[in-house]
Amino acid sequence: MPTYEALPRFTTDLDRLTPAQRRRFRQAVNAFVDDLLTGRGRFRTGRRAR
């Protein structure tokens, strides 16, 4: 059972990404999940919004 709901806006934006952008997005998601699973109290500098 999914723990999230992909909204239409997200799906549309994701579909518009180039293959390279999609790879970078997936890498960022994987790193984010890794940070959550390892219990880091803070996000890595490269993961912060600017």
Backbone torsions as a table, in degrees:
resi	resn	phi	psi	omega
1	MET	NA	124.8	179.6
2	PRO	-61.7	148.7	177.8
3	THR	-105.8	14.8	-179.8
4	TYR	-149.6	167.0	175.3
5	GLU	-126.9	122.7	177.4
6	ALA	-81.7	115.1	-180.0
7	LEU	-76.7	155.3	-178.6
8	PRO	-54.9	-38.6	-179.8
9	ARG	-61.9	-42.6	178.3
10	PHE	-62.2	-48.1	-178.8
11	THR	-60.2	-42.4	178.4
12	THR	-62.2	-47.5	179.8
13	ASP	-62.6	-42.1	179.7
14	LEU	-62.8	-41.5	179.4
15	ASP	-63.5	-25.6	-178.5
16	ARG	-84.2	-8.9	-179.6
17	LEU	-70.6	145.5	173.2
18	THR	-72.9	164.3	177.5
19	PRO	-56.0	-39.7	179.3
20	ALA	-66.3	-41.7	178.0
21	GLN	-65.3	-38.3	179.9
22	ARG	-65.3	-39.8	177.0
23	ARG	-62.2	-45.7	179.2
24	ARG	-63.0	-40.4	177.6
25	PHE	-60.6	-47.3	-179.3
26	ARG	-61.4	-40.4	177.7
27	GLN	-62.5	-41.3	179.0
28	ALA	-65.1	-41.6	178.3
29	VAL	-63.4	-45.0	180.0
30	ASN	-62.1	-41.7	178.4
31	ALA	-65.8	-39.0	178.1
32	PHE	-62.0	-47.2	179.3
33	VAL	-63.3	-41.3	178.1
34	ASP	-59.5	-43.9	178.2
35	ASP	-60.4	-41.0	179.3
36	LEU	-66.5	-43.3	-177.2
37	LEU	-70.4	-30.1	-179.2
38	THR	-86.1	-2.9	175.1
39	GLY	75.6	23.6	176.8
40	ARG	-63.3	133.8	-178.6
41	GLY	-76.6	-20.0	-177.8
42	ARG	-133.0	153.0	176.7
43	PHE	-80.6	149.0	176.9
44	ARG	-59.6	151.2	-178.9
45	THR	-54.2	-41.4	-178.9
46	GLY	-68.5	-10.1	-177.5
47	ARG	-98.5	-4.8	-176.1
48	ARG	-83.0	144.0	176.1
49	ALA	-73.7	146.1	-178.7
50	ARG	-116.2	NA	NA
